[in-house]
Amino acid sequence: MYDVLIIGAGIMGASISRELSKYKLKTIILEKENDVADGTSKANSAIIHAGYDAKEGTLMAKYNAKGNEMYSKIADELDIPFKRIGSFVLAFSEEEKKHLNMLYERGLKNGVPQMEILNFEEIKKIEPNISDSVVAGLYAKTAGIIGPWEATIGMIENAMDNGVELVLNSEVIAIEKKDNFYKVKDSKGNTYESKIIINCAGVYTDKVHNFVYPCEYKIIPRRGQYFVMDKNEGKKVNTVIFQCPNKLGKGVLVTPTVHGNLLLGPDSQDILDKEDKATTTEQLEFIKERATKSVKNISLREVIRTFAGLRAESDTEDFVIKNTNNFIDVAGIKSPGLSAAPAIAEDVSKMIVEILENPLKKEDFNPFRKKQIRFMELSNENKKEIIKKDSSYGRIICRCENITEGEIIDSIHRNIGATTVDGVKRRCRPGMGRCQGGFCGPRIQEILAKELNKPLESIVLDGENSYILTGETKK
Ligand SMILES: Cc1cc2nc3c(=O)[nH]c(=O)nc-3n(C[C@H](O)[C@H](O)[C@H](O)COP(=O)(O)OP(=O)(O)OC[C@H]3O[C@@H](n4cnc5c(N)ncnc54)[C@H](O)[C@@H]3O)c2cc1C
């Protein structure tokens, strides 16, 4: 019998499991995909928002600024790439300037520190490429950028180091309420019993809720598309540049990423299919037009990738965090969910501590994760030392991002090690560069096959059926 069973290994399942791993509890995460961070937590803007957007009184407002504050310590403990670079919301007219004032006032009510409204000249000193038609901007110094999948992987890795169990390829397909526990059935035919269920299934939270109780909310997937630009463009802006938000969200942004690329997007489109992550010419054109309204001199020839993510938009228009007979929904976690996750996790953990009547804290909880070697960031002296100990760090596999074989092997043999080509990419970045894995992809497949002792053709790109090779051609 488990104390807590978490459904879904996105940033919510990750941060809650890490919080719970501080207690003497038997906790398990079931994830339907073959890796963690494979839902919305891998496809978003990667911004740790300051917290002025959400209407005061909402759960989004309650958790955003608090989560933002918590990330410095978490990133430090878990070796997650995170930079507090600040953000601007731009106004292009006197009318929009009124909106900035409203956001500023809202930010104060939401507890956001270090905000100010700057005029065009002042913005230009920080952002030389800002559009000449900008009138003013709300500057929030606490906003940051993060590696969203690194955050999710880091949190789960640390939760597992502290005793949490994880089962991949385990889609929850039925939940039965018993007297004082739940019986959960997964797609592998396994059953699990748990006193508490936490539903962190992203866009599927309403479906999962319906397995056991009629669901009072509905999740509508709201798709957002992006361009990733090559690192040549990464220095076009120094901060996160938003436009004034509208009914559908925070609008199109221009931002550097933690790894030095430039990101443009997202748009906002309600769709019917919870798996539809397609990008479309029409919407990508819209993003180009909006992004170049904010920032001059973006070279649109430098696009290296497009992608889309699905916001879990609840018809309640807020996060849904609710306990029904020890079945806890953490649903409708749209933006700013990534930013808010640690603060939500802290509160959900308090709910569980109360339900389980004060379980003991672990005295030996280890908040730190084993650091990753990022070879190219080391001094020449350190590089030599590492190669002396392990020559695989002397072989560059990804020439765009300069990733060594040693880093790839390490990503395969960690707790929740990579088993797919994209899994390696999300952990240590080979294939993230200009050639998008065109050159290093086959080498990574070979390394995976060797390290996992599996046939080459069984190594997939990402999801379970995303095979790359079907068999030998010349037998
Ligand atoms: C376009 C876009 C931009 C965004 N930008 C930002 C931003 O800049 N800053 C920010 O703070 N937030 C942002 N967000 C929001 C943020 O990405 C989400 O709030 C967050 O990732 C949600 O995490 P989650 O764990 O709830 O969901 P997910 O990451 O989707 O995780 C849910 C998991 O549950 C699994 N699952 C589903 N059903 C089952 C089942 N039956 N059994 C087992 N497992 C199951 C899924 O496979 C998935 O892995 C953005 C979102 C989008 C789409």
The ligand as a Tripos MOL2 file, in Angstrom:
@<TRIPOS>MOLECULE
LIG
   53    58     1     0     0
SMALL
NO_CHARGES

@<TRIPOS>ATOM
      1 C1          2.7000   27.3810  -25.0660 C.3       1 LIG1
      2 C2          2.9500   27.3230  -23.5870 C.ar      1 LIG1
      3 C3          3.7680   28.2780  -22.9640 C.ar      1 LIG1
      4 C4          3.9700   28.2450  -21.5940 C.ar      1 LIG1
      5 N1          4.8750   29.0920  -21.0380 N.ar      1 LIG1
      6 C5          5.0870   29.0690  -19.7030 C.ar      1 LIG1
      7 C6          6.0530   29.9170  -19.1180 C.ar      1 LIG1
      8 O1          6.8150   30.6020  -19.7950 O.2       1 LIG1
      9 N2          6.1430   29.9440  -17.7700 N.ar      1 LIG1
     10 C7          5.3490   29.1830  -16.9830 C.ar      1 LIG1
     11 O2          5.4270   29.3270  -15.7760 O.2       1 LIG1
     12 N3          4.4690   28.3130  -17.5190 N.ar      1 LIG1
     13 C8          4.3440   28.2230  -18.8560 C.ar      1 LIG1
     14 N4          3.4760   27.3450  -19.4250 N.ar      1 LIG1
     15 C9          2.7320   26.4360  -18.5590 C.3       1 LIG1
     16 C10         3.5800   25.2590  -18.1020 C.3       1 LIG1
     17 O3          4.2940   24.7030  -19.1790 O.3       1 LIG1
     18 C11         2.6160   24.2350  -17.4990 C.3       1 LIG1
     19 O4          1.8910   24.8750  -16.4880 O.3       1 LIG1
     20 C12         3.3160   23.0430  -16.9020 C.3       1 LIG1
     21 O5          4.2750   22.5000  -17.7660 O.3       1 LIG1
     22 C13         2.2550   21.9800  -16.5640 C.3       1 LIG1
     23 O6          2.8840   20.9070  -15.9430 O.3       1 LIG1
     24 P1          2.0530   19.6090  -15.5640 P.3       1 LIG1
     25 O7          2.9670   18.7400  -14.7920 O.co2     1 LIG1
     26 O8          0.7710   20.0170  -14.9400 O.co2     1 LIG1
     27 O9          1.6400   18.9590  -16.9670 O.3       1 LIG1
     28 P2          2.5090   18.0820  -18.0030 P.3       1 LIG1
     29 O10         3.8810   18.5560  -18.1240 O.co2     1 LIG1
     30 O11         1.6920   17.9890  -19.2390 O.co2     1 LIG1
     31 O12         2.5630   16.6630  -17.3090 O.3       1 LIG1
     32 C14         1.4620   15.8110  -17.2420 C.3       1 LIG1
     33 C15         1.9550   14.3870  -17.3790 C.3       1 LIG1
     34 O13         0.8980   13.4800  -17.1280 O.3       1 LIG1
     35 C16         1.0400   12.3670  -17.9820 C.3       1 LIG1
     36 N5         -0.2450   11.6760  -18.0670 N.ar      1 LIG1
     37 C17        -1.3920   12.1040  -18.6460 C.ar      1 LIG1
     38 N6         -2.3700   11.1790  -18.5070 N.ar      1 LIG1
     39 C18        -1.8350   10.1540  -17.8160 C.ar      1 LIG1
     40 C19        -2.3460    8.9080  -17.3640 C.ar      1 LIG1
     41 N7         -3.6070    8.5400  -17.6080 N.pl3     1 LIG1
     42 N8         -1.5220    8.0730  -16.7020 N.ar      1 LIG1
     43 C20        -0.2290    8.4180  -16.4560 C.ar      1 LIG1
     44 N9          0.3030    9.5970  -16.8660 N.ar      1 LIG1
     45 C21        -0.4870   10.4580  -17.5310 C.ar      1 LIG1
     46 C22         1.4990   12.9970  -19.2850 C.3       1 LIG1
     47 O14         2.1140   12.0660  -20.1370 O.3       1 LIG1
     48 C23         2.4500   14.0890  -18.7880 C.3       1 LIG1
     49 O15         3.7820   13.6300  -18.7350 O.3       1 LIG1
     50 C24         3.3020   27.2950  -20.8120 C.ar      1 LIG1
     51 C25         2.5110   26.3210  -21.4310 C.ar      1 LIG1
     52 C26         2.3890   26.3110  -22.8170 C.ar      1 LIG1
     53 C27         1.6450   25.2190  -23.4780 C.3       1 LIG1
@<TRIPOS>BOND
     1     1     2 1
     2     2     3 ar
     3     2    52 ar
     4     3     4 ar
     5     4     5 ar
     6     4    50 ar
     7     5     6 ar
     8     6     7 ar
     9     6    13 1
    10     7     8 2
    11     7     9 ar
    12     9    10 ar
    13    10    11 2
    14    10    12 ar
    15    12    13 ar
    16    13    14 ar
    17    14    15 1
    18    14    50 ar
    19    15    16 1
    20    16    17 1
    21    16    18 1
    22    18    19 1
    23    18    20 1
    24    20    21 1
    25    20    22 1
    26    22    23 1
    27    23    24 1
    28    24    25 2
    29    24    26 1
    30    24    27 1
    31    27    28 1
    32    28    29 2
    33    28    30 1
    34    28    31 1
    35    31    32 1
    36    32    33 1
    37    33    34 1
    38    33    48 1
    39    34    35 1
    40    35    36 1
    41    35    46 1
    42    36    37 ar
    43    36    45 ar
    44    37    38 ar
    45    38    39 ar
    46    39    40 ar
    47    39    45 ar
    48    40    41 1
    49    40    42 ar
    50    42    43 ar
    51    43    44 ar
    52    44    45 ar
    53    46    47 1
    54    46    48 1
    55    48    49 1
    56    50    51 ar
    57    51    52 ar
    58    52    53 1
@<TRIPOS>SUBSTRUCTURE
     1 LIG1         1 GROUP 0 **** ****
